[in-house]
Amino acid sequence: MKLSVIGAGYVGLTTAACLAQIGHDVFCSESDVEKLSKLQSGVMPLFEPHLEDVIEGVRKVGRLHFGSTEDAIVWGDAIFICVGTPPLANGDADLSAIEGVARVIAKRAIGYRLIIEKSTVPVQTGAQLRKHLSVHSTKGLKYDVASNPEFLREGTSVEDFLHPDRIVIGADSQRAADLLREIYEPIVQQKFTCPIHPNCPKHKDPIFLATDTNSAELIKHASNSFLAMKISFINMVANLCEQVGADVTEVAYGMGLDPRIGPSFLNPGIGFGGFCFPKDVQAFIRIAEKSGCDFSLLKEVEKINQRRVEHFVEQVRKELWVLRGKKIAVWGLAFKPNTDDVRFAPALSIIRLLQAEGALIRAYDPEAMEKAKKEIPDVTYCHDAYEAAEGTDAVLLLTEWEQFRKVDWSRLATLVERPLIIDGRNALSREDVVSNGFHYLGVGGISAAPQMAKSLVSTSHSH
Ligand SMILES: NC(=O)c1ccc[n+]([C@@H]2O[C@H](COP(=O)([O-])OP(=O)(O)OC[C@H]3O[C@@H](n4cnc5c(N)ncnc54)[C@H](O)[C@@H]3O)[C@@H](O)[C@H]2O)c1
């Protein structure tokens, strides 16, 4: 099918590339001229594992094109809207980019179009879109508006798109539902050439869930808010562990063994960030408020998360006493590993707070430094984890990239001023760290000193 994708960000670019990979003819538009010209000349504007290879492959066989939104609107029988929905100051989702796309569709499109919201939007946005199109379309446009929320995660977006647990569509007409089913059929059947796994192992067929538009829109916000709640919950448990001398790692592991709870999203740390959870929780609170529901539970989730960053800085302050003039290494800037995305990254908030007290930051991230430099230029950006640690009083692990787990601790010990690791993600092996002479501090009161190295080896669990 001829498909259009509007917005070539993390979601749009993945959607365009993967829809082309499963056999569709895709036109992807981008309004940022620098980004667009990069894409047209084969340069990636963002880092996402596997995505560059998929794009290269589908462009070679002529199934993916990049250009203007005006041209994209003319191209596709179905149009996926994947533009940003950032938060406004009051927490509402800013829908101006969506409205902008709707205006172009109303002006340019002739004949039938299926218009699909893939961006995360408040419930009833589909209804608003329909109204807007009916008021503004001038060329005899016939259309359906459907919702198709996206659940991919940055860092594994290609894998998530091609091998999802579920595909949710919200459609209020049979024609729209049938078209969406047709578009996704290769993924529902898991019948396509997988660009990631050469001998793609059999994945469970995803569940194709068709609902009305309002319900599909709500599924996305409710899912993200629920996951955010799990993170805030375990972060409060971490605070409690700190006070009573329990080990939050063991508590989380023990909880996660219950299949009704499950182990995912039970990692305590410096809080959730990124372009989804913080803004989606805010937006969901606002949606509830406007509908007369006081979702106070989520207000607490948000508050707990906001306090994580200050709580972590307090831990650093406790250890280093005076921060003015202290050199501190920061490992990891992205909001999570395997992405270069620093939007609402807790690492950046922590750096800003430390700098406000006069600390000198030396930072390293495998992929996110270019984007971080635009946000916080007055940091010494380093070539690797070792250079960042040179002459520092503490190393802070803020994003759990795999390479930080593989650091040569004995080499690191020769570089630092003071051997102190503060692990904001509880991601490092305490045993490795302390056996090389470092003091280890984790989230939730976890602390280990070099003289404890032997006992850690004897008590370490297999999980
Ligand atoms: N990033 C994620 O992990 C993720 C996951 C699921 C859902 N979402 C949702 O998907 C949406 C997009 O997120 P993202 O992370 O891809 O954002 P993004 O900022 O990376 O991408 C949006 C892109 O749309 C472009 N754009 C804006 N207006 C345009 C127009 N009129 N024509 C063409 N391009 C236009 C922007 O320049 C930008 O490149 C958001 O609503 C987000 O909440 C994101």
The ligand as a Gaussian input file, in Angstrom:
#p B3LYP/6-31G(d) Opt

LIG

0 1
 N       10.060000       8.529000      21.510000
 C        9.403000       7.464000      21.950000
 O        9.963000       6.534000      22.524000
 C        7.915000       7.373000      21.721000
 C        7.274000       6.125000      21.899000
 C        5.903000       6.046000      21.678000
 C        5.194000       7.186000      21.341000
 N        5.839000       8.379000      21.208000
 C        5.051000       9.552000      20.794000
 O        5.246000       9.751000      19.399000
 C        5.281000      11.149000      19.099000
 C        6.580000      11.507000      18.413000
 O        7.655000      11.247000      19.321000
 P        9.177000      11.295000      18.833000
 O       10.008000      10.874000      20.001000
 O        9.316000      10.596000      17.544000
 O        9.338000      12.872000      18.602000
 P       10.449000      13.609000      17.746000
 O       10.501000      15.000000      18.278000
 O       11.706000      12.800000      17.741000
 O        9.867000      13.593000      16.270000
 C        8.843000      14.416000      15.790000
 C        9.270000      14.939000      14.438000
 O        8.170000      15.533000      13.786000
 C        8.654000      16.630000      13.041000
 N        7.519000      17.479000      12.662000
 C        6.803000      18.348000      13.406000
 N        5.828000      18.919000      12.661000
 C        5.918000      18.413000      11.407000
 C        5.219000      18.595000      10.188000
 N        4.193000      19.433000      10.127000
 N        5.604000      17.912000       9.102000
 C        6.648000      17.059000       9.170000
 N        7.354000      16.855000      10.280000
 C        7.004000      17.502000      11.396000
 C        9.665000      17.267000      13.974000
 O       10.561000      18.125000      13.314000
 C       10.354000      16.025000      14.545000
 O       11.462000      15.638000      13.775000
 C        5.023000      11.853000      20.414000
 O        3.651000      12.099000      20.549000
 C        5.474000      10.847000      21.446000
 O        4.833000      11.007000      22.675000
 C        7.176000       8.493000      21.370000

